[in-house]
Amino acid sequence: MPSVSLWRRLSAAFGLCLALLSSPALAAPDPVMPADEGPIVLDQRRATVPLAGRSLQLVDPSGALGIEEIASVERERPWRPLGAGDRVRLGEHAALWLRFDVLMRHTDVHWELELARSGTDAIELYYRDAQGQWRVQRAGDRLAVRDWANPDRYPVFGLDVRPGETVRYWVRVQHARVPFSGVFQIHDHNSLREQRIHQQFALGAYFGMALLLTLVALVNMAVFRDAAFAAYALYITLLGLSLAASLGVAGQFLWPGLALWNQKAEFILLPLLGLVGMMFVRQVAQPRRIGRTLDRQCLLLAPLWLAGIAWDQLLPSQFSLQAVTALVSVCMVVVAAMLWKAWRSGDIWIRWFVVGMLPMLVTAALPVMRNFNLLSSGFLSQYGMVIAAAMEAPLLIYALLQRSQLQHEAQVRALALERTEPLTGLTHRPHFLQRLHDSLVRAERYGHQGAVLLVHLDNHAELNERHGREIADRALVIAASQLRSVARDVDTAARVDDDSFALLMEGPVKDEQVLHTATSLVANGLRPSPRLPAGTTLRLRVVAALLPDAKGELAQDAGAHLDWLRQGMLTLSEDPRKAILRLNF
């Protein structure tokens, strides 16, 4: 089938994207270089210098070694070069030490060390000042961001300014449960600030769009009373908070003084985002599309997911995190299956929805792979979900608006059936009688005249007998269309019988207007129509009367007026040569 072929192509394309995203070459921007025994020379020729290949690393399994012990016996310990994309799994108390030497050529440039990732538990920079005293700078999630050495999205430390002198630095990193990997870089201050400005501008654009989409979703939820927009508002809100937490934006701006929450936010918000995302897809795709099996799996996984998040927070361990990550992987498979089933339904709007969700589904695999120690932290692991979120936002809101428009049109048509006749779309008889009564009241109150026309399709029975019910019904629809074409905005056209229509012309009207309308109806019916068999036309007969009747015998009785017109139609049918009958003018 074409849809299966298309899905296979899409699956292959996204599989290739996932392979490229997980490749070490893309995850780590700097190639591995041999460790340089000499110091890192900082001058004005380079604004950024990576530590990969220019520093040494050491793992302290117990985490008991202090800076004095590390510095005093460093030559006796198994230091090894730091490579680009290196991943280290640290225990609860273990620590990773880095060592590098720096030689500054000039004092007019301030240099800073940056760990280009957020979410690190604790990181400290040690060095001796010019007087031989130890200096330490601290950052990481165990501290409130406002208490960092340099409050920022990422840990940033200032280097000592000592021109022409080699200074040795030690970095101590603690990061339990999640394998640690990150890009250490030395920037000059101006270059790092410029980089931050660009990053904050791009992130601010996304978070502003996310806030706007949340408001749009809430408004549409209120207008259309659609639960899908409520689910989308919750999804896009959690997505924004999760990305803000994982990128360090939330710790810097939203909760800079909440150290405990800053440490736990990413482990709570990201799994909750996955749960809400799964239920959002279920809400939009609907059980009738995805099938009962997938629907029941969603309902079963939801409480398990919540229990896993609670377990990971109450008794945090590497095993609990791996269990939650495995559950997330299972749920991603379920979401992919729901999207596939929804795609096969063939609706255009649901296919836009599927295309919008796929980039997020692909990039959501990056944190899962990082937790399983299959991927190093880098640009794509940090910003991949942001890029996917920016791609999906316009597609999802477009798909949801299309969905609501279709549902709203169906609701409008259903409500319209209370007042309109389903075949022709004209007002049905009870509503027409009410409008006729109101028109009679207005005509009497304001002293003007309206008019009412009874239109009969004289050859309806003949068409039904010769060409069948379909052609006869089509003739009724064409006649109704012609009735609407001569009606003004204030007039009311209705179907009052199997083969009869009525047109209420609101006053004031003149005799000439009424006669012209009746003549136009008869003439339009005699014109050939391509939707009818060749040689077939509509023979319309029209009875017209001014309202209210000058004699006043019928008063404001709408039903009596309609019966009066029917009597006139019986009189008109006695003369086959005549098509229009004027009752009182």
C-alpha positions in Angstrom: 0.0 0.0 0.0 1.2 3.6 -0.6 0.8 4.6 3.0 3.0 1.6 4.2 5.7 2.5 1.7 5.6 6.1 2.8 5.8 5.1 6.4 8.8 2.8 5.7 10.6 5.7 4.0 9.9 8.0 7.0 11.0 5.3 9.4 14.3 4.8 7.5 14.9 8.6 7.4 14.3 9.1 11.1 16.4 6.0 11.8 19.2 7.6 9.9 18.7 10.8 11.8 18.9 8.9 15.1 22.1 7.2 14.1 23.6 10.5 13.1 22.5 12.1 16.4 24.0 9.3 18.4 27.3 9.3 16.6 30.3 10.4 18.7 31.5 12.7 15.9 28.4 14.8 16.3 28.1 14.4 20.1 31.6 15.8 20.7 32.7 18.8 18.6 36.4 18.5 19.3 38.6 15.7 18.0 40.7 13.7 20.5 44.3 15.0 20.6 47.3 13.6 22.4 47.9 15.1 25.8 50.3 18.0 25.7 52.9 17.9 28.4 53.4 21.6 28.2 51.0 24.3 29.5 48.0 25.6 27.6 49.1 28.9 26.2 46.4 31.6 26.3 46.9 34.6 24.0 44.8 36.7 21.6 45.1 34.3 18.7 42.4 32.0 20.0 39.3 32.9 21.9 38.4 29.3 22.9 40.6 26.5 23.8 39.2 23.0 24.6 40.8 20.9 27.4 40.3 17.6 25.5 43.8 16.3 24.6 45.4 19.1 26.7 44.6 17.9 30.3 44.7 14.7 32.4 42.0 13.0 34.3 41.9 10.7 37.4 39.0 8.9 39.1 38.9 8.7 42.9 36.5 5.8 43.6 36.0 6.7 47.3 35.9 10.5 46.9 38.0 10.8 50.0 41.1 12.4 48.4 41.4 16.2 49.0 43.2 18.7 47.0 46.3 18.5 49.2 46.6 14.7 48.6 45.9 15.0 44.9 48.5 17.8 44.5 51.2 16.2 46.7 51.3 12.7 45.1 49.9 13.5 41.6 52.8 11.9 39.8 52.3 8.6 41.5 48.7 8.3 40.5 47.3 6.8 37.2 46.5 10.1 35.4 45.5 9.6 31.8 44.7 12.1 29.0 41.2 13.5 28.7 39.7 12.7 25.3 36.8 14.3 23.5 33.6 12.5 24.3 35.0 10.5 27.3 32.3 9.1 29.5 32.9 8.2 33.2 30.4 6.5 35.4 30.9 7.7 39.0 29.6 6.1 42.2 27.6 8.0 44.9 30.8 9.3 46.5 33.3 9.0 43.7 35.0 12.0 42.2 36.6 12.8 38.8 39.7 15.0 38.9 41.1 16.9 36.0 44.5 18.6 35.9 45.8 21.2 33.4 48.4 23.9 33.3 47.8 27.4 31.9 50.3 30.0 30.7 48.9 33.5 30.1 50.7 35.8 27.7 48.7 39.0 28.4 46.8 40.5 31.4 44.4 42.6 29.4 42.2 39.5 28.7 40.2 37.7 31.4 40.0 33.9 30.8 37.3 31.6 32.2 36.8 27.8 32.3 33.4 26.5 31.3 31.8 23.1 31.6 29.4 23.2 28.7 26.6 21.1 30.3 24.2 21.6 33.1 23.0 19.2 35.7 26.4 18.3 37.2 26.0 17.5 40.9 29.1 19.3 42.1 32.2 20.8 40.5 35.1 22.7 42.1 38.1 24.5 40.7 41.3 24.6 42.8 44.6 26.5 42.3 47.2 28.2 44.3 47.4 32.0 44.2 50.6 34.1 43.9 51.1 33.8 47.7 50.8 30.0 47.6 47.3 29.9 49.2 44.6 27.6 47.9 41.8 29.2 46.1 38.5 27.3 45.3 35.5 28.1 43.2 32.3 26.0 43.4 29.3 25.3 41.3 26.8 22.5 40.6 23.3 21.4 41.4 24.1 20.8 45.1 24.5 24.6 45.5 21.9 27.2 44.7 22.8 28.9 41.5 23.1 32.3 43.2 25.8 30.8 45.4 28.0 29.7 42.5 31.3 31.3 41.9 29.8 32.8 38.7 26.0 32.4 38.5 25.3 31.2 35.0 23.5 28.5 33.0 26.6 26.4 33.0 29.4 26.1 35.6 31.9 28.9 34.8 35.2 29.6 36.8 37.6 32.5 36.5 41.3 31.8 35.9 44.0 33.5 37.8 45.6 36.4 36.0 49.4 35.9 36.2 51.1 36.8 33.0 54.2 34.8 32.0 53.7 32.3 34.8 52.4 28.7 34.5 49.5 28.0 36.9 48.3 24.5 37.6 44.6 23.9 38.0 42.6 21.0 39.4 38.9 20.4 38.8 36.9 18.0 41.0 33.6 16.7 39.6 31.0 14.6 41.5 28.1 13.3 39.4 26.2 10.2 40.6 23.8 7.9 38.8 24.1 9.5 35.3 27.4 8.9 33.4 29.4 12.1 33.3 30.6 13.6 30.1 31.0 17.2 29.1 33.0 19.6 27.1 35.5 21.6 29.2 36.6 24.8 27.4 38.6 27.9 28.3 37.1 31.1 26.8 38.2 34.7 27.0 35.5 36.6 28.9 34.3 38.7 26.0 33.9 35.6 23.7 32.0 33.7 26.4 29.6 36.7 27.1 28.9 37.1 23.3 28.2 33.3 23.1 25.8 33.6 26.1 24.0 36.5 24.5 23.4 34.5 21.3 22.3 31.4 23.3 20.0 33.4 25.5 18.4 35.1 22.5 17.7 31.8 20.8 16.4 30.2 23.9 14.3 33.3 24.8 12.7 33.1 21.4 11.7 29.4 22.0 10.4 29.9 25.5 8.5 33.0 24.4 6.9 30.9 21.6 6.1 28.1 24.1 4.4 30.6 26.4 2.4 32.0 23.5 1.4 28.5 22.4 0.3 27.7 25.9 -2.0 30.7 26.0 -3.3 29.9 22.5 -4.1 26.4 23.5 -5.9 27.5 26.7 -8.0 30.0 24.6 -8.9 27.3 22.1 -9.7 24.9 24.9 -12.2 27.5 26.2 -13.6 28.3 22.8 -13.9 24.8 21.3 -14.3 23.0 24.7 -11.7 20.5 23.4 -9.7 18.4 25.9 -6.9 18.0 23.3 -6.0 21.6 23.7 -5.9 21.2 27.5 -3.6 18.2 27.0 -1.4 20.2 24.6 -1.2 23.2 27.0 0.0 20.9 29.8 2.4 19.2 27.4 4.0 22.4 26.1 4.2 23.8 29.6 6.0 20.7 30.9 8.2 20.7 27.8 9.3 24.3 28.4 10.0 23.7 32.1 11.9 20.5 31.4 14.0 22.1 28.7 14.6 25.1 31.0 15.7 22.7 33.8 18.0 20.6 31.6 19.6 23.6 30.0 20.2 25.5 33.2 17.9 28.4 32.3 15.5 27.5 35.1 18.2 27.3 37.8 19.6 30.6 36.7 16.3 32.6 36.4 13.3 30.6 37.8 14.6 29.1 41.0 18.2 30.4 41.6 17.9 30.0 45.4 16.4 26.4 45.5 19.3 24.1 45.6 17.4 20.9 46.4 14.7 21.5 43.7 17.4 22.4 41.2 19.1 19.0 41.8 15.8 17.1 41.5 14.0 19.1 38.8 15.4 17.4 35.7 14.8 13.9 37.2 11.1 14.8 37.9 10.1 17.1 35.0 11.6 15.0 32.1 9.8 11.7 33.1 6.6 13.7 33.8 7.0 15.2 30.3 7.2 11.7 28.8 4.1 10.6 30.7 2.1 13.7 29.6 3.4 13.4 26.1 2.2 9.8 25.9 -1.3 10.7 27.2 -1.4 13.7 24.9 -0.8 11.5 21.9 -3.5 9.1 23.2 -5.9 11.9 23.6 -5.4 13.3 20.1 -5.1 9.9 18.3 -8.1 8.6 20.2 -8.7 4.9 21.1 -10.8 4.2 18.0 -7.7 4.9 15.9 -5.0 3.3 18.0 -7.0 0.2 19.0 -8.0 -1.1 22.4 -4.6 -2.9 23.0 -2.6 0.3 22.7 -5.1 2.2 24.6 -5.0 -0.2 27.5 -1.2 -0.2 27.5 -1.2 3.5 27.9 -3.6 3.3 30.8 -1.5 0.6 32.4 1.9 2.3 31.9 0.7 5.7 33.3 0.4 4.5 37.0 3.6 2.4 36.6 5.4 5.5 35.3 4.2 7.6 38.3 5.2 4.9 40.7 8.7 4.8 39.1 9.1 8.5 39.4 8.1 8.4 43.1 10.5 5.5 43.7 13.4 7.3 42.0 12.8 10.3 44.2 12.2 8.6 47.5 15.0 6.0 47.1 17.3 7.4 44.5 19.9 5.0 43.1 21.5 4.1 39.8 19.2 1.1 39.6 16.0 3.2 40.1 17.1 5.6 37.4 17.9 2.8 35.0 14.4 1.3 35.7 12.7 4.6 35.0 14.8 5.0 31.9 13.8 1.5 30.7 10.2 2.3 31.3 10.6 5.5 29.3 12.0 3.4 26.5 9.0 1.1 26.5 6.6 4.1 26.5 8.5 5.6 23.5 7.8 2.4 21.6 4.1 2.6 22.6 4.0 6.2 21.4 5.6 5.3 18.1 3.0 2.5 17.7 0.2 4.9 18.4 1.6 7.4 15.8 1.9 4.6 13.3 -1.7 3.5 13.8 -2.9 7.1 13.6 -1.0 7.7 10.4 -2.8 4.7 8.8 -6.2 6.3 9.5 -5.5 8.6 6.5 -6.8 11.8 7.9 -4.7 14.8 6.8 -4.7 16.6 10.1 -3.6 13.5 12.0 -0.7 13.0 9.6 0.4 16.6 10.3 0.3 15.7 14.0 2.4 12.6 13.4 5.0 14.5 11.4 5.1 17.1 14.2 5.7 14.5 17.0 8.3 12.5 15.2 11.3 14.9 15.7 10.6 15.0 19.5 10.2 11.2 19.6 13.6 10.9 17.9 15.5 13.4 20.0 13.9 12.1 23.2 16.0 9.0 22.7 19.1 11.1 23.4 18.6 11.5 27.2 17.7 7.8 27.3 20.9 6.8 25.5 22.9 9.2 27.8 21.5 7.5 30.9 22.4 4.1 29.5 26.0 5.4 28.9 25.6 5.1 25.1 26.0 8.8 24.3 28.3 11.6 25.5 27.0 15.0 26.3 27.5 17.5 23.5 25.7 20.0 21.4 23.0 17.7 20.1 22.4 16.0 23.5 22.0 19.4 25.1 20.0 21.2 22.3 18.5 18.4 20.3 15.1 18.5 22.1 15.0 22.3 21.8 15.5 22.1 18.1 12.8 19.4 17.8 10.4 21.4 20.0 10.8 24.4 17.8 10.1 22.2 14.8 7.1 20.5 16.2 5.3 23.6 17.7 3.8 25.0 14.5 3.0 21.6 13.1 1.1 20.5 16.3 -0.9 23.7 16.7 -1.8 23.6 13.0 -2.9 19.9 13.3 -5.0 20.6 16.4 -6.6 23.7 14.9 -7.5 21.6 11.8 -8.9 18.9 14.1 -11.0 21.4 16.1 -12.3 23.0 12.9 -13.5 19.7 11.6 -15.2 18.9 14.9 -16.6 22.3 15.2 -18.1 22.1 11.7 -19.7 18.8 12.5 -21.1 20.3 15.7 -22.4 23.3 13.8 -24.1 21.0 11.2 -25.6 18.9 14.0 -27.0 22.0 15.7 -28.2 23.3 12.4 -30.3 20.2 11.9 -32.6 21.6 14.7 -33.5 24.4 12.3 -32.7 23.2 8.8 -33.8 20.5 6.6 -30.9 18.0 5.9 -31.3 17.4 2.2 -31.6 21.1 0.9 -30.1 23.0 3.9 -33.2 25.3 4.0 -35.1 26.2 7.1 -37.6 23.5 8.0 -41.3 24.1 8.4 -41.7 24.7 12.2 -39.0 27.3 12.2 -40.4 29.0 9.0 -43.8 29.3 10.6 -42.2 31.0 13.6 -40.4 33.4 11.3 -43.6 34.0 9.4 -45.5 34.8 12.6 -42.8 37.3 13.7 -42.9 38.9 10.3 -46.7 39.3 10.5 -46.3 41.0 13.9 -43.7 43.4 12.6 -45.7 44.2 9.5 -48.8 45.1 11.6 -46.8 47.1 14.1 -44.9 49.2 11.7 -47.5 49.4 9.0 -45.6 48.0 6.1 -46.1 45.0 3.8 -44.0 41.9 3.4 -44.6 39.0 1.1 -44.6 35.2 1.1 -44.1 32.9 -2.0 -45.1 29.2 -2.1 -43.0 27.4 -4.7 -44.0 23.9 -6.0 -41.7 21.6 -8.0 -44.4 20.4 -10.4 -42.5 17.7 -12.1 -40.9 16.1 -9.0 -43.0 13.0 -9.2 -42.3 12.6 -12.9 -38.5 12.9 -12.3 -38.8 10.3 -9.5 -40.7 7.9 -11.8 -38.5 8.3 -14.9 -35.0 8.8 -13.4 -35.2 7.5 -9.9 -35.0 8.9 -6.3 -31.4 10.3 -6.7 -32.3 12.6 -9.6 -35.5 13.6 -7.9 -33.6 14.6 -4.8 -31.0 16.4 -6.9 -33.8 18.4 -8.5 -35.0 19.4 -5.0 -31.4 20.6 -4.1 -31.1 22.6 -7.3 -34.5 24.2 -6.7 -33.4 25.1 -3.1 -30.3 26.6 -4.5 -32.2 28.8 -6.9 -34.5 29.9 -4.1 -31.5 31.0 -2.0 -30.1 32.8 -5.0 -33.1 35.2 -5.2 -33.4 35.6 -1.5 -32.0 38.6 0.3 -30.0 38.5 3.5 -33.2 39.3 5.5 -35.4 36.8 3.7 -36.1 33.2 4.9 -36.2 30.2 2.5 -37.7 27.0 3.7 -38.9 23.5 2.6 -42.5 23.1 3.7 -43.4 19.9 2.0 -41.9 17.0 0.1 -41.9 19.0 -3.2 -42.8 22.5 -2.0 -40.8 25.5 -0.7 -41.6 28.9 0.7 -39.8 32.2 0.6 -40.6 34.8 3.2 -39.7 38.3 1.9 -39.3 40.7 4.9 -41.0 44.1 4.4 -41.3 46.6 3.3 -41.5 45.3 -0.3 -43.3 46.4 -3.4 -45.6 44.5 -5.7 -43.0 44.7 -8.5 -40.3 43.1 -6.3 -42.5 40.2 -5.5 -43.5 39.6 -9.1 -39.9 39.9 -10.2 -38.8 37.3 -7.7 -41.5 34.9 -8.8 -40.7 35.4 -12.4 -37.0 34.8 -11.8 -37.7 31.5 -10.0 -39.8 30.2 -12.8 -37.3 31.3 -15.5 -34.3 29.9 -13.6 -36.0 26.5 -13.3 -36.5 26.3 -17.1 -32.8 26.6 -17.7 -30.9 23.3 -18.4 -28.6 22.1 -15.6 -25.6 19.9 -16.2 -26.5 18.1 -12.9 -29.8 16.8 -14.4 -30.3 14.4 -17.4 -30.2 16.0 -20.8 -33.5 17.8 -21.7 -34.7 17.9 -18.1 -35.7 21.2 -16.5 -37.5 22.2 -13.3 -41.2 23.2 -13.7 -41.8 25.6 -10.9 -45.1 27.0 -10.0 -45.3 30.1 -7.7 -48.2 31.5 -5.6 -47.4 34.9 -4.1 -49.3 37.0 -1.5 -48.7 40.2 0.3 -48.6 40.3 4.1 -50.7 41.0 6.0 -53.8 40.3 4.0 -55.8 43.5 3.5 -59.0 41.8 4.6 -57.4 40.8 8.0 -59.2 37.6 8.2 -56.1 35.5 8.9 -54.8 37.8 11.6 -51.3 36.7 12.7 -51.9 33.0 12.2 -48.9 31.7 10.3 -50.4 28.3 9.7 -53.5 29.8 8.2 -51.5 31.9 5.8 -49.6 28.8 4.6 -52.9 26.9 4.1 -54.2 29.9 2.2 -51.2 29.7 -0.2 -51.8 26.0 -0.6 -55.3 26.6 -1.7 -54.0 29.0 -4.2 -51.5 26.3 -5.5 -54.4 24.0 -6.0 -56.2 26.6 -8.0 -53.0 27.3 -10.0 -52.6 23.6 -10.8 -55.9 23.6 -12.7 -54.4 25.8 -15.4 -51.3 24.0 -16.8 -50.4 27.1 -18.9 -50.1 29.3 -15.9 -47.0 29.3 -13.6 -47.6 32.3 -11.3 -50.6 33.2 -9.2 -50.9 36.5 -7.3 -53.5 36.2 -4.5 -54.0 39.7 -3.2 -52.2 42.1 -5.5 
